[in-house]
Each structure stands twice: as structure tokens, then as C-alpha cells.
Amino acid sequence: MEQVVPVYILSGFLGSGKTTLLQRLLEHFKQQGKRPAVVMNELGEVNLDGLLVEQTVPMAEMLGGCICCSIRGDLSTELATLIKKESPDVVIIEATGAANPLEIVDGVTETSLYQKVELKSLITIVDASHLLELHRAQQGATYRLMQEQIRCASVLILNKMDQVSNEEAEEVTAVLHKWNAYAKVMPAVRCEIEPEVLLAHAGGILSGGQLEGEEGNIEVGNELAEGEHGENAHGGGTHHTHDHVMAYTHYFKRPVNSEEFEQFVKELPRDVYRAKGIVTFNDTSSRFLFQFAYREADFMKITPQGEVPDVAVFIGEHFSSGELHNKLLQLEKRTLVRPGTVKRSL
Ligand SMILES: Nc1nc2c(ncn2[C@@H]2O[C@H](COP(=O)(O)OP(=O)(O)OP(=O)(O)O)[C@@H](O)[C@H]2O)c(=O)[nH]1
């Protein structure tokens, strides 16, 4: 008889730590002798997170849009095809950080109509200090989206605890309990949680109906229905677009100077809250994967398998992609004028 394939959804705002957790879970399943597969959704046109996942892991990539909006209909088809082709023991879906998780729940449940899948849990990862800052400001589309991701979760990972004080940790934990009284809250640094413990707590997805019924108990329960989030035509009546979120993908034509690039990343406009990419510098010997999340940048040496272009993706709200484009072009031009600068190691 056909096995029922368990499916886990990883939700959480951009840069909160979804890929970090994905890597841990994949390792765990493999140690158990299981064959995991991944559905990965990125707002940009290239799957940079995918490069951090071992090539032996079967993966369906949904690029250039968000599962919950523009390419939502594809999720159930992609999931079904992946299961048919690869016969995995378990599937993990990593949504874009901008996704409304209830729409993904819908997609997975749709798949279960023609394929034996069981949605096991929706794990939401929260960047502790980012949430705290937004909660103190009490406004903005990002704040409301995070709230939605937290409310839908069956388990919550309060990540990046290394960046908050004890008092702040208490304050942000209280916010999570207030918004979602049902989910277990697990504090973590780099999502370091015993997978068995995490998966044991990861039951009981809240359905849209349940959420509606519970709104009276939850602070600012229906805020997502207002403001920048408009209804769209997908049907179901509760879908909210997030057209305030935009992504700019830049393909580099030539290497850039590492110090100038670091400076450029440091000076990114505040409305760019996430960036990542692969760059070749003219003054280092290796290529680098760079990450920028909540104003922190990180550079890692990388040797990508196969043909991977030099590319950077910027995600944020209402920023000028033209301005970024011009600045990057200038960096590229400058290295044309000043070739062969001193080698440095990052
Ligand atoms: N200081 C700190 N950094 C972390 C922690 N967890 C993850 N990071 C870093 O935060 C950045 C983003 O982590 P990811 O796991 O890529 O986040 P993500 O949610 O997959 O990001 P998107 O795919 O853009 O939505 C990376 O540079 C991580 O190394 C943590 O607990 N503390």
C-alpha cells in the first residue's frame, strides 16, 4: 500500500532562520535512514538557499514569486510531482519569508486530494529582536504578516536569542504566548533544538476556520484583512496579497571589490530587509555566499556545484531597485578601471 508522506511547513519572516532549521532537519532525517525531499520557494529568480542543501536531496524549486500568491496554484502540483517522482519518506516545504502560511496549508491539503500526504506541522521561526522591535512600534505590514505567521504555527521557534537580553527574551516570549496560546515556544540560537523534541511538539495545525473562531481571544486578530494587504482573486475569501514586498535580482557581469561591496551592503536602505547572493571578488581567491538579514551581514566561502552565476537578490518594501542597480553597476565599473587590486582574505 502507498505510504502517507508526512509534510512539514517551515514558515517565518525573511531571514529568521528557516534554511538554518531546514539543514538541521535534513540531517536528522538522513541519520534516521529516511529520504527527505524539499520544496523551496524563493521570491528571487535564483535559489540561493538551495545551494546550502546537499545535492542528493530531491528538491522542487518554485522561484520568482511567492507560493501564497503568484504561484500558489503550482504548489499542490509541484508537491504531488515530487512525491511521485522521488518517493520521499518526508517532505519539508520552505516558504518565502513573505508568505502567508494559511495559503500554503491550503496548497498541501489540496495535494492530499490526489496524493497520500499528511500535513504534520507548521513550524514558524521568529527572529526575537526583529519581532520585539516591530511589536514596540506596533505597526507596519511586516508586523502584521509576522503576527499571522505566529498565529498559524503549531510550534514556534524563538530564534536568534543570542541577540536579546534576558528581559527582552521575557518580553518577546510573552508576545508569542499572547498571539498563539496553543503553540509550544522553543527558544534557540541558530535553530539548535533537538529535532525529536521539535517534531514531537509539532502537531495540530490551526485551520483558517479555527483561527476565525478564536479571533476574539487574540490581540489585533483581524489586522491582516486591512491596510496594504488586499483581497485577491484566488477565491476562498481570506487570501491576502503582499504586494508591498518586492525583490530585485542583480546578475553581476564581473567581479567587484570586496571592501566596496561590504560597504554597499552596510549602506543598504532600511527598506531592504533581506539580501543574499553569490559574488566573486577581484581581491579574494574564493567566491562568497553573502547573507544580510535584519541589518547583519555574513560572508561565507563557497564553491558552488555546476554553473552558478554571480547574483544578488534584495528583498524589502518599496525600495528603489533602480538605485541598487546603478550602485552595483558602479561597483562593477570601478573594478574595470582598477583591476588587480591587492588580494585579501575575508
Ligand atoms: N546571530 C544569529 N544569526 C542567525 C541565527 N540563526 C540564523 N542566523 C543567520 O541569519 C541569516 C539568515 O538565516 P537563514 O536560515 O538563511 O534565514 P531564512 O529564514 O531561511 O531566510 P530567507 O530564506 O531569506 O527567508 C544567516 O546569515 C544565518 O546564519 C541566530 O540564532 N543568531
The ligand as an ORCA input file, in Angstrom:
! r2SCAN-3c Opt
* xyz 0 1
  N      23.062     35.830     15.223
  C      22.305     34.844     14.740
  N      22.231     34.656     13.414
  C      21.463     33.632     12.945
  C      20.744     32.771     13.822
  N      20.071     31.874     13.067
  C      20.360     32.154     11.780
  N      21.201     33.210     11.687
  C      21.750     33.860     10.470
  O      20.705     34.633      9.882
  C      20.822     34.651      8.444
  C      19.520     34.167      7.817
  O      19.308     32.789      8.153
  P      18.501     31.805      7.189
  O      18.424     30.480      7.835
  O      19.047     31.872      5.797
  O      17.079     32.539      7.192
  P      15.806     32.252      6.252
  O      14.611     32.420      7.107
  O      15.968     30.964      5.522
  O      15.914     33.463      5.202
  P      15.011     33.635      3.838
  O      15.206     32.411      3.018
  O      15.542     34.872      3.199
  O      13.607     33.868      4.265
  C      22.022     33.747      8.126
  O      23.149     34.575      7.965
  C      22.159     32.877      9.369
  O      23.477     32.403      9.571
  C      20.843     33.007     15.249
  O      20.237     32.337     16.101
  N      21.632     34.057     15.630
*
